[in-house]
Amino acid sequence: MPIIIVKSIKGAVLTSDAQKRELLQKMTDTFISVVGEVARPFTYCLIEETPMYEWALAGAPLPDFNFLTGPEFRGMKDNADAIMLAYMAQQGQAASQAPAPQHDEKAERARAIWAGDDK
């Protein structure tokens, strides 16, 4: 029995019952388009709404739009991006120095993506 769960902050994103019903229908239809109609009678789709300020991002209760658009969060995000880019560069370098398998299409595709040649 598949269960699709959509989580959101109450009143911040889904603002009407009609909007929620449409989301439930479209989420179910999308799932069924992948797995087939046989699953429709057994597919549950739930919306779980958490009251405002009972969610947090980077320790700040949401929705705190001043925090999300301010310099503190931007600095955290920029720092995280720099750490991730450095890690990706390190992994790409290690992958390019590793001996290549004889004819491994997946490995060749991964190397192309790391090198930026995935066109």
N, C-alpha and C positions, 0 to 999 in steps of 0.2 A: 504494500500500500504506500504509494508515494505521498510525501507531505512537502508542500511548498510553503515556506514561511517568509513573509515580508515583514521586516521590522522597521518602524519609523517612530519619530517623535510625534506624539499626539498633537494635532492641530497645526503642526508646522509644515507638513507636506501634503498629507491626505486631508483635505478640508471639507469634504462632503460625502454623504453616504453614496451618492451616485458615482462619484469618483472611485470610491472603494469597490463598489460592485463591478465597475468597468475593469479595474485593475485585477480583481479576482478572476474575472472571465478571461482576460487577455493572458494572464499568467498561466492559467489552466490550458487555454488553447495553444499557447506556445509550447508548453511541455508535451501536450498530446501530439503536436506536429512533429516532434522528434521521436517519441516512443511509440506512437500509434494509438488509434481509437480504443484498442482493447483495454487500455489503462484508465480511460475517462471515468467509468463508474467507481473507481477505487482511488481517485486522485483528490486529495484534500489540499486546499489552499487557505492559509490563515494569514490574517494581518494581526501582528502584535504591536500595539501602540504603548510606548513608554511615556509617562508624563514628562512635560518639559522640565529641564534641569535635573532629571534623574539619569541622563546620559552625559558622558563627558568625552572630550577629545583633548589629549595632551593635558589632562587634569582639569580642564575648564568645563563646567557644566554647560550643556547645549540647550537651546541655541543662544550662544553669546556672539552675536554678529560682530561686535567691536573687536573681540579677541580673534575671531576667524579672519578678519580683514586687516588686523593690525600688525605692527612690526614684530611683536614677540612671536606670534605663530609663524609669520613669514620667515623669521630667522630660524626657528626650529625646523621648518620645512626645507629651507635652503641647506641647512646643515645635514639633514637626513638625505637630501638629494646628493650632496657632495660625497657622503659616505657610500651611498649605493653606487654612484658612478665610478668611484675609485675601486670598489669591489668588482664591479663588472669589467673594468679595464684589466684588473689583475687576473680575473678568470679568463678573459679573452686572450691575454698574453700567455697564460699557462696552456690554454688549449692550442694556441698556434705553435708552441714549442714542443708539444707532445707528439710522439711519432704517430703518423696517420695510419689508420687501418688500410688494408688493401683496397677494398671498394665498399665502403660503408656510407650509403646515401644519407642516412640520418646524421651521421657525424659530419659529413661534408656540408649539409644544410646548416647545422649548428655553427660550424666554423664560419660560414658565409654570413650568418646573422651577426655573430660577434664582430666580424670584420666590417660590417656595414654594407656588405655586397649582396644583400638578399633580394635584389630586384629581379 
